[in-house]
């Protein structure tokens, strides 16, 4: 049984287990996932997922990561913080779902749970995320959760034969109840 950190209505954030690595690697290397993080040419090797897990164990205070699980216990994605800056009290979010689980409202709930974890449990004052300008579903997820567009790196990412803007979204704890 996987320990649950935060429970939502549709999904929960649970402890990431070593046996989750294979699925995580497959999803991360799926073209639509990786192009939204980096670019269409990027990929990772299976050994890198092992390294990610070892780094996670060593740095879980700086970069906490979670399994996204349906309430029946099925692993459907990975989410967490790329890093937490403790002196400035902010964290950068990341999240990705299995391709077949996208568009079902899980991402919106995942980001809500990450914000709850950040503000209530980590005592952060701000969370932020970067998103490619053509990733409309992720932009909607962030905006539904009260994130505001705060910056734009113009033509910052090369992917699928074109340059894309990278957008920066942020949310402050003080805006949580607005």
C-alpha positions as semicolon CSV with decimal commas, in nm:
position;residue;x (nm);y (nm);z (nm)
1;X;0,000;0,000;0,000
2;X;0,130;0,343;-0,098
3;X;0,126;0,617;0,168
4;X;-0,084;0,919;0,062
5;X;0,047;1,267;0,138
6;X;-0,259;1,468;0,025
7;X;-0,594;1,331;-0,083
8;X;-0,816;1,499;-0,342
9;X;-1,158;1,416;-0,482
10;X;-1,031;1,242;-0,798
11;X;-0,659;1,199;-0,735
12;X;-0,409;1,209;-0,454
13;X;-0,041;1,281;-0,411
14;X;0,138;0,976;-0,277
15;X;0,490;0,867;-0,203
16;X;0,687;0,797;-0,520
17;X;0,803;0,434;-0,513
18;X;1,099;0,280;-0,691
19;X;0,866;0,053;-0,887
20;X;0,702;0,366;-1,036
21;X;1,019;0,446;-1,230
22;X;0,945;0,237;-1,539
23;X;0,605;0,396;-1,599
24;X;0,741;0,742;-1,519
25;X;1,020;0,694;-1,773
26;X;0,772;0,583;-2,043
27;X;0,542;0,882;-1,982
28;X;0,827;1,131;-1,958
29;X;0,967;1,018;-2,293
30;X;0,630;1,032;-2,467
31;X;0,673;1,302;-2,734
32;X;0,390;1,530;-2,621
33;X;0,515;1,518;-2,262
34;X;0,882;1,586;-2,325
35;X;0,823;1,857;-2,585
36;X;0,622;2,050;-2,324
37;X;0,911;2,032;-2,076
38;X;1,209;2,077;-2,304
39;X;1,189;2,028;-2,681
40;X;1,092;1,761;-2,931
41;X;1,450;1,629;-2,960
42;X;1,496;1,565;-2,585
43;X;1,480;1,217;-2,437
44;X;1,606;1,032;-2,130
45;X;1,755;0,688;-2,083
46;X;1,619;0,433;-1,833
47;X;1,928;0,476;-1,613
48;X;1,847;0,845;-1,576
49;X;1,521;0,756;-1,405
50;X;1,725;0,557;-1,151
51;X;1,950;0,863;-1,106
52;X;1,639;1,082;-1,066
53;X;1,516;0,852;-0,789
54;X;1,854;0,855;-0,612
55;X;1,865;1,236;-0,635
56;X;1,509;1,250;-0,504
57;X;1,608;1,044;-0,201
58;X;1,904;1,275;-0,132
59;X;1,726;1,603;-0,207
60;X;1,362;1,548;-0,112
61;X;1,373;1,868;0,094
62;X;1,490;2,074;-0,206
63;X;1,282;1,901;-0,474
64;X;0,991;1,698;-0,332
65;X;0,819;1,475;-0,590
66;X;0,504;1,266;-0,567
67;X;0,316;0,992;-0,745
68;X;-0,019;1,106;-0,881
69;X;-0,262;0,830;-0,802
70;X;-0,630;0,783;-0,867
71;X;-0,826;0,710;-0,555
72;X;-0,833;0,342;-0,653
73;X;-0,452;0,341;-0,617
74;X;-0,364;0,349;-0,990
75;X;-0,050;0,546;-1,073
76;X;-0,133;0,802;-1,345
77;X;0,147;1,060;-1,327
78;X;0,425;1,239;-1,143
79;X;0,423;1,585;-0,986
80;X;0,629;1,793;-0,748
81;X;0,878;2,074;-0,731
82;X;1,182;2,114;-0,955
83;X;1,332;2,297;-0,665
84;X;1,241;2,487;-0,351
85;X;1,429;2,804;-0,262
86;X;1,405;2,813;0,117
87;X;1,550;3,161;0,168
88;X;1,308;3,324;-0,079
89;X;1,033;3,070;0,012
90;X;0,921;2,977;-0,338
91;X;0,894;2,653;-0,533
92;X;0,877;2,570;-0,903
93;X;0,603;2,318;-0,987
94;X;0,609;2,038;-1,241
95;X;0,349;1,778;-1,329
96;X;0,280;1,526;-1,602
97;X;0,014;1,266;-1,655
98;X;-0,003;0,942;-1,849
99;X;-0,119;1,030;-2,203
100;X;-0,446;0,838;-2,163
101;X;-0,530;1,028;-1,842
102;X;-0,507;1,380;-1,984
103;X;-0,814;1,599;-2,031
104;X;-1,006;1,446;-1,739
105;X;-0,956;1,724;-1,483
106;X;-0,679;1,546;-1,295
107;X;-0,417;1,812;-1,374
108;X;-0,628;2,088;-1,221
109;X;-0,665;1,891;-0,900
110;X;-0,296;1,798;-0,894
111;X;-0,191;2,164;-0,912
112;X;-0,443;2,251;-0,638
113;X;-0,290;1,979;-0,417
114;X;0,065;2,098;-0,494
115;X;-0,035;2,452;-0,393
116;X;-0,189;2,321;-0,071
117;X;0,129;2,129;0,005
118;X;0,345;2,434;-0,074
119;X;0,146;2,686;0,129
120;X;0,020;2,476;0,419
121;X;0,298;2,222;0,472
122;X;0,614;2,385;0,334
123;X;0,520;2,741;0,436
124;X;0,616;2,878;0,095
125;X;0,494;3,223;-0,003
126;X;0,493;3,166;-0,380
127;X;0,477;2,887;-0,634
128;X;0,550;2,924;-1,002
129;X;0,564;2,721;-1,321
130;X;0,698;2,763;-1,670
131;X;0,494;2,648;-1,967
132;X;0,539;2,657;-2,343
133;X;0,306;2,905;-2,512
134;X;0,137;2,633;-2,720
135;X;0,058;2,411;-2,419
136;X;-0,299;2,540;-2,383
137;X;-0,418;2,259;-2,150
138;X;-0,142;2,336;-1,897
139;X;-0,204;2,710;-1,923
140;X;-0,572;2,644;-1,843
141;X;-0,477;2,425;-1,546
142;X;-0,261;2,701;-1,401
143;X;-0,518;2,974;-1,461
144;X;-0,800;2,763;-1,308
145;X;-0,581;2,741;-0,998
146;X;-0,540;3,119;-0,972
147;X;-0,196;3,152;-1,131
148;X;-0,119;3,477;-1,314
149;X;0,104;3,524;-1,615
150;X;0,407;3,713;-1,486
151;X;0,659;3,681;-1,767
152;X;0,736;3,568;-2,117
153;X;1,064;3,457;-2,267
154;X;1,006;3,526;-2,635
155;X;1,107;3,255;-2,883
156;X;1,288;3,080;-2,600
157;X;1,236;2,712;-2,687
158;X;1,306;2,528;-3,015
159;X;1,061;2,241;-3,061
160;X;0,904;2,066;-3,360
161;X;1,089;2,292;-3,603
162;X;0,981;2,623;-3,455
163;X;1,056;2,865;-3,175
164;X;0,806;2,893;-2,891
165;X;0,765;3,145;-2,614
166;X;0,809;3,017;-2,261
167;X;0,557;3,163;-2,019
168;X;0,608;3,209;-1,646
169;X;0,304;3,176;-1,420
170;X;0,303;3,245;-1,048
171;X;0,072;3,232;-0,751
172;X;0,123;3,384;-0,409
173;X;-0,010;3,235;-0,087
174;X;-0,183;3,566;-0,011
175;X;-0,390;3,515;-0,329
176;X;-0,499;3,163;-0,225
177;X;-0,842;3,269;-0,098
178;X;-0,922;3,531;-0,364
